[in-house]
Amino acid sequence: MLARPVDSGEQCFDELLNNPKDISLVIKMSPRELANFFGILVSNGGLELFLEKVGHELSVLFYIPLFSYYQKWIKGEENRAKLDMVSETASSAIPDGELPLSLDKRFSDAELEMIFNEVFAFQLSVGCSGACPRCMFDAVPRVRDDVDFDKIKNLILKFKSIFGRTRPVFYHASDPKDYLKYPELHKFVRETCGYDPHVTTKVSNDEESLEWLSRLSQVAEDVRISIYHILDEAEITGLLDAIALRTGGVFKKGSGVFKVAGEHDDRLSLLNFLEPGLRGFYEGFGDLLVDDLFAKPYEGHTPNMGITFEKPGLNKCDGENGVFLTPRGLYNSARLLSVSEHFPQGHIIMPIIEIRDINPKKGDYLQDYMPYSVAGKARFEFPKPVDHETAFNIRIPDLPDEFRKLEVTLKAKNGSFKVGYDDNGLITKVKKVV
């Protein structure tokens, strides 16, 4: 018998323990509730028993991918390591296929084509060496798992005509640098699919990073370096000089090939120039006002998203509808206009179990249908004003209509449905389009 959660304060925990195959219960949990539930299972010694009661298929296709996506929310490295262990055990029992996650054993060729027409990203590793504190996708610290190199190449070969048109990237809650064979994979994609995948990477001034960039500079044409983790101008300059030297000048600031998170660099320079004078001007008022004034620029990535969520607010990052693949799961993504306790990343993320008939209706929740369909690919770029400070003051009514409208196409066995929804995932309208 599964142990009952102790002082969980969540009635749904009890319900889920009693009926773990009813995933409608876990679908409604927030990331924090999921992480707490996982921690309770581990502390009570009931994780393996819970997954056994769920059954191998549902564990591998839904629960482990869902827990893994929010692994950063799980408290304690020992608990995170427990998830790594059960994931490895479960994946070793999957019949081996030619594609990652043995997708060729789960889906027909027609279903695979439906899925990969909507893929926007391949996440090559679980975990990230950078693990930015404000990572909007909550990349868990330390690399824990990766995609088999030969299997991802098989997938690219099988769907090369699709990928040549849709141009997916090869990172998500990860850093391409953590996949040591990424330069070789990048070259393979370029030669096979005819496009140059965009790369964003966080590197440091160390031998391993510079050697990786040196290899990448021989094949890549669209690279962006994140420097949000560096809060010292001299350190930024030193890193960029080292990169330019190691890559023979291919990657240097201002190059069309090599981009830097320039708005961070520019604002850091401006505020470093202004700060002494401002502190002197406000002398006598205490440091609180000035510290608050300078908080945003020095924090780097967008605050109040992901695990740093504190209060509901406008989602000020680019949104993505569609499908992405990681070493532990296949997921649907539907972007939101706001971040909230339930959706702190500004997206609804749900593992895909299978493709079946669906019948979405107004008043239902979108996330109830996402495990059984494929979300159509669409990208929404948040307005980027010339004056970066303006971005902090944008209001929902000021956004372009396309960005303000929440709508996703769900593709299922019985056709496609254009579904409107709100920031809680509640469906507001449905139109069958095929």
C-alpha positions, -999 to 999 in steps of 0.1 A, spaced: 0 0 0 13 35 -9 21 57 20 -2 87 26 14 121 22 23 137 56 9 172 61 8 178 24 -21 202 27 -32 189 -7 -62 167 -10 -53 159 -46 -22 141 -33 -43 116 -16 -66 112 -46 -37 107 -69 -21 80 -46 -54 62 -47 -59 65 -84 -26 73 -101 -38 63 -136 -62 92 -136 -38 118 -149 -65 145 -149 -55 149 -112 -18 155 -118 -24 176 -150 -40 203 -127 -11 205 -104 13 235 -104 50 229 -107 55 235 -70 27 210 -62 43 184 -85 77 189 -70 62 186 -34 43 154 -44 75 139 -58 94 148 -27 68 132 -5 69 100 -26 107 98 -22 107 106 16 81 80 22 99 54 1 69 51 -22 82 64 -55 89 30 -71 57 16 -57 38 45 -71 53 41 -106 46 3 -104 10 10 -97 9 35 -125 23 9 -149 54 10 -171 38 27 -201 22 56 -183 54 60 -162 77 63 -192 54 83 -214 38 107 -189 49 108 -152 87 106 -156 86 132 -185 64 155 -164 85 152 -133 117 156 -154 105 188 -171 100 204 -136 131 187 -120 146 221 -110 115 226 -87 123 194 -68 141 203 -36 173 185 -27 199 170 -50 192 136 -35 156 138 -47 167 150 -81 192 121 -83 163 97 -74 144 109 -105 176 104 -126 178 69 -113 141 59 -120 143 75 -154 173 55 -164 157 23 -151 125 29 -169 142 39 -202 164 8 -202 132 -13 -203 119 4 -235 123 -18 -266 152 -3 -286 143 17 -317 161 36 -344 149 70 -332 153 88 -298 128 75 -271 121 47 -295 95 69 -311 94 46 -342 80 19 -318 53 42 -304 40 60 -335 32 52 -371 51 69 -399 20 92 -405 19 101 -368 56 108 -367 53 131 -397 24 149 -380 46 153 -349 78 165 -366 60 190 -388 53 208 -355 87 204 -337 104 237 -328 132 224 -306 153 193 -298 167 195 -263 198 173 -265 205 171 -228 186 171 -195 203 196 -172 225 225 -180 261 234 -169 251 271 -169 218 267 -150 210 304 -150 191 312 -117 165 330 -138 162 305 -167 126 309 -179 125 272 -188 139 261 -154 170 242 -167 180 220 -138 217 223 -127 242 196 -139 239 176 -171 221 143 -163 210 127 -195 215 132 -233 202 120 -267 220 92 -285 241 108 -313 233 81 -339 196 81 -331 192 119 -335 211 116 -368 187 89 -379 157 112 -370 172 141 -390 178 118 -420 143 104 -419 126 139 -418 152 160 -435 127 176 -459 105 187 -430 133 201 -409 148 219 -439 115 238 -441 107 242 -403 143 247 -391 141 236 -355 168 245 -330 188 221 -309 184 234 -274 156 243 -250 161 240 -212 197 232 -220 229 246 -236 243 232 -268 277 234 -253 268 205 -229 264 182 -259 300 176 -268 293 164 -303 271 194 -311 295 210 -336 295 177 -355 257 175 -353 254 211 -364 274 203 -395 253 172 -402 221 192 -400 235 219 -423 247 193 -449 215 171 -446 187 197 -442 203 228 -458 200 252 -430 221 266 -402 204 261 -368 205 291 -345 227 286 -314 224 304 -280 251 293 -255 264 305 -222 302 302 -221 329 311 -198 366 320 -202 379 285 -197 397 260 -219 368 236 -224 343 263 -235 368 280 -258 378 247 -274 341 239 -280 335 274 -295 366 269 -317 351 237 -332 317 254 -336 332 284 -354 342 261 -382 306 252 -391 281 276 -376 268 309 -390 242 320 -364 256 320 -329 245 341 -299 265 343 -266 246 349 -234 265 371 -210 237 377 -185 256 358 -159 285 383 -161 280 416 -142 314 431 -147 324 450 -179 360 441 -178 351 404 -175 327 407 -205 354 423 -226 380 397 -215 357 369 -225 348 383 -259 385 390 -266 394 354 -257 366 341 -280 377 362 -309 413 350 -305 404 313 -301 380 313 -331 404 332 -354 382 362 -354 351 343 -367 333 350 -335 337 385 -324 314 413 -311 298 430 -340 302 401 -364 271 391 -384 279 355 -374 283 361 -337 258 379 -315 261 390 -279 233 398 -254 241 434 -262 212 451 -243 227 437 -211 261 450 -220 248 484 -230 227 489 -199 254 476 -176 278 503 -191 252 530 -187 243 522 -151 279 517 -140 284 553 -153 253 567 -136 253 548 -103 279 568 -84 262 601 -92 228 587 -84 239 573 -51 253 607 -42 221 625 -53 200 602 -31 223 604 -2 203 607 30 174 587 16 192 555 23 203 529 -3 169 512 -6 156 535 -34 188 532 -55 191 495 -49 156 491 -62 164 513 -92 193 492 -102 178 458 -94 165 448 -129 197 454 -149 219 435 -124 196 405 -122 202 395 -158 174 374 -172 137 383 -169 127 381 -132 94 366 -119 94 337 -144 100 300 -138 111 290 -104 117 327 -95 80 334 -99 65 356 -72 33 372 -85 12 371 -117 23 394 -145 27 399 -182 47 372 -200 75 394 -215 94 366 -233 88 352 -267 61 325 -268 61 292 -287 33 268 -296 43 234 -309 63 203 -300 98 198 -285 117 166 -277 141 159 -248 160 128 -237 131 120 -214 100 130 -233 80 144 -261 61 175 -252 34 199 -264 38 236 -256 11 263 -257 22 299 -248 3 321 -224 0 359 -221 7 359 -184 28 340 -158 10 326 -128 14 301 -100 2 273 -122 21 284 -153 52 303 -141 70 299 -174 42 315 -194 36 283 -212 14 252 -207 37 222 -211 24 186 -213 39 153 -223 24 136 -254 12 101 -246 -5 91 -278 -25 106 -307 -62 97 -304 -96 111 -311 -104 142 -291 -135 164 -287 -125 197 -270 -154 219 -259 -158 254 -245 -154 253 -207 -129 224 -208 -92 227 -200 -67 227 -228 -42 207 -208 -67 177 -207 -63 173 -245 -26 180 -249 -14 145 -239 -35 131 -268 -29 155 -297 -1 175 -314 1 213 -310 6 233 -342 38 252 -344 36 290 -340 60 316 -327 51 349 -310 79 374 -306 75 398 -277 77 435 -289 113 447 -286 113 485 -283 144 505 -291 142 519 -255 147 487 -234 132 504 -203 99 506 -222 97 469 -222 91 469 -185 61 492 -189 42 475 -217 6 467 -209 -16 440 -223 -38 464 -243 -7 478 -260 4 445 -274 -2 436 -311 -34 416 -317 -15 385 -328 4 383 -295 -27 390 -274 -48 363 -289 -44 329 -272 -51 302 -298 -35 269 -307 -43 242 -333 -46 207 -318 -41 179 -344 -56 146 -335 -68 113 -352 -102 127 -359 -90 160 -374 -76 194 -363 -92 219 -339 -85 256 -336 -88 262 -298 -90 295 -281 -81 296 -244 -74 319 -215 -44 322 -192 -57 295 -169 -59 271 -199 -97 273 -199 -111 268 -234 -131 298 -247 -139 286 -282 -134 256 -306 -135 254 -343 -129 221 -362 -107 230 -392 -101 196 -408 
